[in-house]
Amino acid sequence: MRGAGAEQISVLVRTIVESKASKNVLHYFYTLGYKLDHELLKIGFAFRFHRGAQITVTVISTNKMPRLHATDEAVPVTPGIQLVEITAPAAADNYNDVVSAVSAFCEYLAPLLHLSKPGHSTGIVATAGAAAASLMSSGGGKTL
């Protein structure tokens, strides 16, 4: 979103482009000269509900597999840390409704989570705004 109201919105908005690939996409990349270093395995769950907008909540942990399809050998990328992602599709006509629905759900969810990033823990916070401020301001002058 652009314009005067964009700075007042507390929700990150990104354009999503979806694409699909055929079964032989790996062969195609090998032909172009790429090689497979590792494969990522996401373990978790997702659920959808309607609360002013169609909201999808995904909770996952990411694991790295050194060989193709070797799920038995998967090693956690960040042990003990899960990613919580909240998404909702929006268009120009329902944009403000989606923003308020996602903001309200994030404020509801914030006290239930122990938010952290590698090397720094914010603990349990009262609001999603406080969590975001704590995670973004705690760089301590370090380049991330």
ZARO-759240 format. One line per 4 residues: number of its first residue (from 1); their letters; for each residue x, y, z of C-alpha. Coordinates in pm, 1 decimal, decimal comma, always signed. Example, Ala and Ser with C-alpha at 12.3 -4.5 7.8 and 13.67 -1.06 7.14 Angstrom:
REM ZARO-759240
1 = as = +1230,0 -450,0 +780,0 ~ +1367,0 -106,0 +714,0 .
END
This chain:
REM ZARO-759240
1 = mrga = +0,0 +0,0 +0,0 ~ +124,7 +345,8 -81,4 ~ +13,0 +688,3 +27,9 ~ -48,6 +880,4 +347,0 .
5 = gaeq = -217,5 +591,6 +529,7 ~ +60,9 +339,6 +465,1 ~ +275,2 +458,0 +757,7 ~ -10,9 +419,4 +1004,1 .
9 = isvl = -68,2 +49,3 +937,9 ~ +101,7 -185,9 +1185,4 ~ +83,1 -491,8 +958,3 ~ +349,2 -589,6 +705,4 .
13 = vrti = +195,4 -610,0 +358,7 ~ +369,0 -791,1 +75,7 ~ +268,5 -885,1 -273,3 ~ +264,9 -1262,1 -322,1 .
17 = vesk = +343,0 -1427,1 -651,7 ~ +264,7 -1796,7 -672,2 ~ +426,7 -2026,6 -923,1 ~ +416,3 -2395,5 -996,9 .
21 = askn = +678,7 -2632,0 -1128,9 ~ +659,1 -2966,6 -1301,3 ~ +803,9 -3293,0 -1170,8 ~ +1122,7 -3250,3 -1374,9 .
25 = vlhy = +1221,1 -2912,0 -1228,2 ~ +1526,5 -3062,3 -1052,4 ~ +1650,3 -3203,4 -1384,0 ~ +1598,2 -2860,3 -1539,2 .
29 = fytl = +1809,9 -2689,3 -1271,2 ~ +2081,2 -2956,0 -1299,9 ~ +2091,0 -2890,7 -1675,9 ~ +2136,1 -2518,8 -1609,8 .
33 = gykl = +2441,2 -2601,9 -1394,5 ~ +2295,7 -2577,6 -1045,6 ~ +2363,8 -2843,1 -783,7 ~ +2161,9 -2951,5 -482,4 .
37 = dhel = +2331,7 -2856,5 -157,5 ~ +2049,8 -2956,1 +76,9 ~ +1673,6 -2982,0 +92,7 ~ +1457,5 -2813,8 +356,4 .
41 = lkig = +1181,2 -2996,2 +540,3 ~ +913,0 -2795,5 +718,4 ~ +741,8 -2976,8 +1004,4 ~ +437,0 -2827,7 +1167,7 .
45 = fafr = +75,4 -2745,2 +1107,2 ~ -147,9 -2482,2 +953,3 ~ -509,6 -2393,4 +1010,5 ~ -753,8 -2147,4 +858,5 .
49 = fhrg = -1039,2 -1960,0 +1016,5 ~ -1259,8 -1663,7 +940,6 ~ -1237,9 -1370,2 +1181,9 ~ -1322,3 -1062,1 +979,6 .
53 = aqit = -1103,6 -1209,2 +703,7 ~ -985,4 -1553,0 +593,4 ~ -673,0 -1592,6 +813,3 ~ -416,5 -1872,4 +782,5 .
57 = vtvi = -186,0 -1946,7 +1077,6 ~ +119,2 -2165,6 +1015,3 ~ +348,1 -2295,1 +1292,0 ~ +659,0 -2474,3 +1163,5 .
61 = stnk = +1011,3 -2576,3 +1247,9 ~ +1263,0 -2601,7 +964,5 ~ +1497,8 -2895,7 +916,5 ~ +1784,4 -2942,7 +671,1 .
65 = mprl = +1823,6 -3270,9 +480,8 ~ +2174,6 -3335,0 +342,5 ~ +2049,8 -3579,6 +78,8 ~ +1744,6 -3561,9 -145,3 .
69 = hatd = +1431,1 -3699,8 +29,6 ~ +1631,6 -3821,1 +333,2 ~ +1368,9 -3729,0 +591,9 ~ +1526,7 -3965,5 +848,4 .
73 = eavp = +1847,6 -3758,2 +842,8 ~ +1678,6 -3420,4 +887,0 ~ +1862,2 -3186,4 +1126,4 ~ +1688,1 -2881,4 +1279,4 .
77 = vtpg = +1815,7 -2550,7 +1140,0 ~ +1723,7 -2363,0 +1459,8 ~ +1658,3 -2619,6 +1736,8 ~ +1371,3 -2533,8 +1968,2 .
81 = iqlv = +1248,2 -2238,5 +1760,6 ~ +925,8 -2241,8 +1560,4 ~ +812,2 -1988,6 +1304,5 ~ +458,4 -1853,5 +1345,7 .
85 = eita = +326,4 -1697,6 +1025,6 ~ -10,6 -1527,6 +995,4 ~ -137,5 -1450,1 +646,5 ~ -461,2 -1326,9 +493,1 .
89 = paaa = -535,3 -1245,3 +128,4 ~ -639,7 -885,3 +66,1 ~ -758,0 -681,7 -229,2 ~ -812,8 -310,7 -273,0 .
93 = dnyn = -1178,4 -332,4 -167,9 ~ -1124,2 -523,7 +160,5 ~ -774,9 -407,2 +251,9 ~ -861,2 -217,1 +571,5 .
97 = dvvs = -1083,7 -500,8 +697,5 ~ -801,9 -754,2 +650,0 ~ -548,0 -526,6 +821,3 ~ -771,8 -479,7 +1125,3 .
101 = avsa = -851,9 -854,2 +1143,6 ~ -483,8 -956,3 +1128,8 ~ -383,2 -684,4 +1377,4 ~ -654,9 -792,5 +1621,9 .
105 = fcey = -554,9 -1157,5 +1596,4 ~ -185,0 -1073,5 +1646,7 ~ -266,5 -871,1 +1956,3 ~ -466,4 -1166,6 +2087,4 .
109 = lapl = -183,5 -1412,1 +2009,2 ~ +112,7 -1207,7 +2140,9 ~ +82,2 -1287,1 +2515,0 ~ +61,4 -1658,8 +2438,0 .
113 = lhls = +398,7 -1672,8 +2261,1 ~ +755,0 -1662,7 +2386,1 ~ +910,7 -1452,6 +2111,2 ~ +1279,5 -1473,4 +2029,3 .
117 = kpgh = +1532,3 -1460,5 +1753,3 ~ +1868,0 -1639,9 +1750,3 ~ +2090,7 -1492,3 +2020,1 ~ +1820,4 -1277,4 +2181,5 .
121 = stgi = +1500,3 -1351,7 +2370,2 ~ +1220,8 -1101,4 +2429,0 ~ +1033,1 -1325,6 +2669,3 ~ +657,7 -1303,4 +2695,1 .
125 = vata = +519,7 -966,9 +2588,0 ~ +179,6 -806,3 +2639,1 ~ +111,1 -695,9 +2281,8 ~ +227,0 -774,1 +1930,6 .
129 = gaaa = +342,1 -412,6 +1896,4 ~ +565,5 -449,4 +2202,1 ~ +705,6 -775,1 +2062,4 ~ +789,5 -617,1 +1728,7 .
133 = aslm = +947,7 -315,3 +1897,8 ~ +1153,9 -537,1 +2126,4 ~ +1279,2 -760,6 +1844,5 ~ +1362,6 -468,3 +1616,3 .
137 = ssgg = +1523,1 -239,4 +1873,3 ~ +1746,1 -495,0 +2044,3 ~ +2014,7 -496,8 +1776,2 ~ +2248,2 -314,5 +2014,6 .
141 = gktl = +2423,9 -143,9 +1724,7 ~ +2513,7 -475,4 +1561,6 ~ +2469,6 -525,0 +1191,0 ~ +2221,8 -805,8 +1127,3 .
END
